[in-house]
Amino acid sequence: MISAKLVHLIETNSDRIIDRVAAQLLADPVAGDRTFVDLEFRELAQELLARLGHWITTGDEEELRRRAEVVGALCFDRETPLHRAVRALCLLREKMLDFAEEHMVSFSSVELYSEEQLNRRMSQFFDLLAVHLVLGYERAMHGALFAPSMAH
């Protein structure tokens, strides 16, 4: 049982959560030199968090896969290091769960169980996103490497 209150809290505060991720990405040596705090990341993060309840209840994994693969291909096209994009997804999950924990009203066993279920479901959700982001990146890279040369 995932708490609808926690999901709603995340959805309505998505900008604050994304700002936390952006700040950490800018200061994160693991994320690399290039700035990934750009339109693609913000757009994907906003879409994910603003519709979180929809994604985790409907299980529309095909749309999630497609969207993550598009972002992965964009990362390749814009020469964003793959590790930076994956790191951004990891930080988004981390900051989202941190935010939910910070705003829990009580620490009753029911709320703790709800938070644990949210954590479990988000692990599955973000694993799926990361795999398909990498897949989109790899497909774009493969296409660039093996595309017929335009020069004769």
C-alpha positions as CSV (number, residue, x, y, z in Angstrom):
1,M,0.0,0.0,0.0
2,I,1.7,3.2,-1.2
3,S,0.5,6.3,0.5
4,A,-1.5,8.5,-1.8
5,K,-0.5,11.4,0.5
6,L,3.2,10.8,-0.1
7,V,2.7,10.5,-3.9
8,H,0.6,13.7,-3.9
9,L,3.3,15.5,-1.8
10,I,5.9,14.5,-4.4
11,E,3.7,15.5,-7.4
12,T,2.9,18.9,-6.0
13,N,6.5,19.7,-5.0
14,S,8.2,18.4,-8.1
15,D,9.9,21.7,-8.8
16,R,11.5,21.8,-5.4
17,I,12.8,18.2,-5.8
18,I,14.2,18.9,-9.2
19,D,15.9,22.0,-8.0
20,R,17.6,19.9,-5.3
21,V,18.8,17.4,-7.9
22,A,20.1,20.2,-10.2
23,A,22.0,21.8,-7.3
24,Q,23.6,18.5,-6.4
25,L,24.4,17.7,-10.1
26,L,26.2,21.0,-10.4
27,A,28.4,20.2,-7.4
28,D,28.8,16.5,-8.0
29,P,32.2,15.4,-9.2
30,V,30.9,12.0,-10.2
31,A,28.4,13.6,-12.6
32,G,31.2,15.1,-14.7
33,D,32.0,18.5,-16.1
34,R,29.2,18.9,-18.6
35,T,25.9,20.4,-17.4
36,F,23.0,18.0,-17.7
37,V,20.7,20.4,-15.8
38,D,19.1,21.4,-19.0
39,L,15.8,21.2,-20.7
40,E,15.8,17.4,-21.3
41,F,16.5,16.5,-17.7
42,R,14.1,19.1,-16.3
43,E,11.4,18.1,-18.8
44,L,11.7,14.4,-18.1
45,A,11.9,14.9,-14.3
46,Q,8.9,17.2,-14.3
47,E,6.9,14.7,-16.4
48,L,7.9,11.8,-14.1
49,L,7.2,13.5,-10.8
50,A,4.1,15.5,-11.8
51,R,2.4,12.3,-13.0
52,L,4.0,9.9,-10.5
53,G,0.7,8.5,-9.2
54,H,-0.3,7.8,-12.8
55,W,2.9,6.0,-13.6
56,I,3.0,3.8,-10.6
57,T,-0.7,2.9,-10.6
58,T,-1.3,2.3,-14.3
59,G,1.9,0.6,-15.0
60,D,2.1,2.2,-18.5
61,E,5.7,0.9,-18.9
62,E,5.7,1.2,-22.7
63,E,5.3,5.0,-22.6
64,L,8.0,5.2,-19.9
65,R,10.4,3.1,-21.9
66,R,9.8,5.2,-25.0
67,R,10.3,8.5,-23.2
68,A,13.5,7.3,-21.5
69,E,14.9,6.0,-24.8
70,V,14.2,9.4,-26.4
71,V,16.1,11.1,-23.6
72,G,18.9,8.7,-23.9
73,A,19.2,9.4,-27.6
74,L,19.1,13.1,-26.9
75,C,22.0,12.7,-24.4
76,F,24.1,11.0,-27.1
77,D,23.2,13.7,-29.7
78,R,24.1,16.5,-27.3
79,E,27.3,14.7,-26.2
80,T,26.1,14.4,-22.6
81,P,28.1,11.6,-20.9
82,L,26.0,8.6,-20.2
83,H,27.1,8.4,-16.6
84,R,25.9,11.9,-16.0
85,A,22.4,11.1,-17.3
86,V,22.2,7.9,-15.2
87,R,23.5,9.8,-12.2
88,A,20.7,12.4,-12.7
89,L,18.1,9.7,-12.5
90,C,19.7,8.2,-9.4
91,L,19.7,11.6,-7.7
92,L,16.1,12.2,-8.7
93,R,15.0,9.0,-7.0
94,E,17.1,9.8,-4.0
95,K,15.9,13.4,-3.6
96,M,12.3,12.4,-4.2
97,L,12.4,9.8,-1.4
98,D,14.3,12.2,0.9
99,F,11.6,14.8,0.4
100,A,8.9,12.4,1.2
101,E,10.7,11.3,4.3
102,E,11.3,14.9,5.5
103,H,7.6,15.6,5.2
104,M,6.1,12.6,6.9
105,V,3.7,13.7,9.6
106,S,4.1,10.8,11.9
107,F,6.3,7.8,12.0
108,S,3.5,5.3,12.7
109,S,4.0,1.7,11.4
110,V,1.5,2.4,8.7
111,E,3.3,5.4,7.4
112,L,6.7,3.7,7.6
113,Y,5.2,0.7,5.7
114,S,3.8,3.1,3.1
115,E,7.2,4.8,2.7
116,E,8.9,1.4,2.3
117,Q,6.4,0.4,-0.4
118,L,7.0,3.7,-2.2
119,N,10.8,3.1,-2.0
120,R,10.4,-0.4,-3.3
121,R,8.2,0.7,-6.2
122,M,10.4,3.6,-7.0
123,S,13.4,1.3,-7.2
124,Q,11.6,-0.8,-9.9
125,F,10.4,2.4,-11.6
126,F,13.8,4.1,-11.8
127,D,15.6,0.8,-12.7
128,L,13.3,0.6,-15.8
129,L,14.0,4.2,-16.7
130,A,17.8,3.8,-16.4
131,V,17.9,0.7,-18.5
132,H,15.9,2.3,-21.3
133,L,17.8,5.6,-21.1
134,V,21.0,3.6,-21.6
135,L,19.3,1.6,-24.4
136,G,18.3,4.8,-26.2
137,Y,21.8,6.1,-25.8
138,E,23.3,2.9,-27.2
139,R,20.9,2.8,-30.1
140,A,21.8,6.4,-31.1
141,M,25.5,5.6,-30.7
142,H,25.2,2.5,-32.8
143,G,23.3,4.4,-35.4
144,A,26.0,7.1,-35.5
145,L,28.8,4.5,-35.7
146,F,27.2,2.4,-38.4
147,A,25.3,5.0,-40.5
148,P,26.4,5.1,-44.1
149,S,28.8,7.9,-44.7
150,M,27.4,10.9,-46.4
151,A,30.8,11.9,-47.8
152,H,32.0,10.3,-51.0
